[in-house]
Amino acid sequence: MASKSRWADDEEDAELEARRKREKEEKKRAKAEKQRKLEEAARAAEERKKAEVEAAAREQDDRPAKRRKLSSTPEEPQDAKDQPRRLLRFAAPEWGPCRRVDNFERLNHIEEGSYGWVSRAKETATGEIVALKKLKMENLNDGFPVTALREIQCLKESRHRHVVDLREVVVGDTLNDVFLVMEFLEHDLKTLQEEMPEPFLPSEIKTLMLQLTSAVGYLHDHWILHRDLKTSNILMNNRGEIKIADFGMARYAGDPPPPDLTQLVVTLWYRAPELLLGAREYGQAIDMWSVGCIFGELLTKEPLLQGKNEVDELSKIFELCGIPTEDTWPGFRRLPNAKSLRLPRNPHTTGAVIRSKFPFLTAAGASLLTSLLSLNPDSRPLASEVLKHAYFSENPRPKSTAMFPTFPSKAGQEKRRKRASPQAPQRGDAPRIGGDVDFSGIFSSREEGGAGFQLKLV
Ligand code: ADP
């Protein structure tokens, strides 16, 4: 069993627990109130419609026998017909025909991702440096890839200080040549952390987390799920600002989200347990889980849950966050892949070990990380709740972006090496949890001081 952390404090725990409960109840109340307002609005709309239909019927009844001439009303001057005709003007769409890619000079390749090749480029006319992402157009016979359409649509709709700015879409000679022109940022957090000798300072982590969460909150408020939040998709400039990029997996999803969403989303190390267990109905909480993984990664400079495959990922999650029970996660047993799980019988010996894994994190920081990494998606905080968390108001306070250090930019200088971390899921990939999976041995092996976690496929 894990030893008691020197930060552990029962009274504080109880207080945190009580606060969490209060916040949960508050959330429940707000949800019920929202539902009530929606129903009220629907009833009012229904009544309005009924009244309109009745009024139209009444009008029909007392309509004059002779049809009124509509083309020239009594107020209209007699010579109106002779006036030059004026077109009604509507606001012009923001996006016209696409410019060509040869307005840009390519400077250097940055990275090949799952959905495109990214280069640094210069706009010839203005000299401005931008990032050019050439979209991968595999299988054009199936039409323009939906991932590309979603990426363009979601980026175009997202105007936020911490979401990368999509300037325009440009085209080349063939249908295969579609490029996104984006503002250029010097780093992504993954590469930057690989190069840094030490992790970010706590005050810097707070600033980065606030920026990230404000962008995620903005996306969620605009009904966008990002579905692939990870450090390589978070760009950073030399002014201490981060911006979320790569909307290749993003999609619009209302509340409640549509049923039967794609299950194979989010890069494995950042994928929420409900997705690993096969949930087809999911929502904003999957992005909040990824935010939790990113928080953990910022603290240690290492990805938090580096599973080798879906089963191993789940095992690492349970090892860190504890084993789900019907109390902590009601209904998890009904998820498609949960039916084949064999979990340890005594969940009391298999609780979360987050506090002992992050001994240098304050109680408030540990409570934030623990809530973001709640196995039960309903227990994870909303982005707006994270922003108000006590962790951000205790010392050390978030560092001002102006005080952030600058780092040499790999993207601005040289070609990068290929990464060893897993890629975002590809369209057509199949999830790989199937058959029976036995987790019952994993915790005993830890308690006995076993070297690793052996999962049995039974
Ligand atoms: P994919 O969708 O193909 O995975 P991304 O949009 O994630 O591609 O981009 C891959 C990498 O390219 C990022 O991790 C980052 O290093 C780099 N990159 C992407 N956009 C920019 C940008 N606007 N400025 C600088 N680098 C970028």
Residues whose N, C-alpha, C, O or C-beta is under 5 A from the ligand:
A	BS01	ADP	I110 E111 E112 G113 S114 Y115 G116 V118 A131 M182 E183 F184 L185 D188 S232 N233 A245 D246 G248 A411
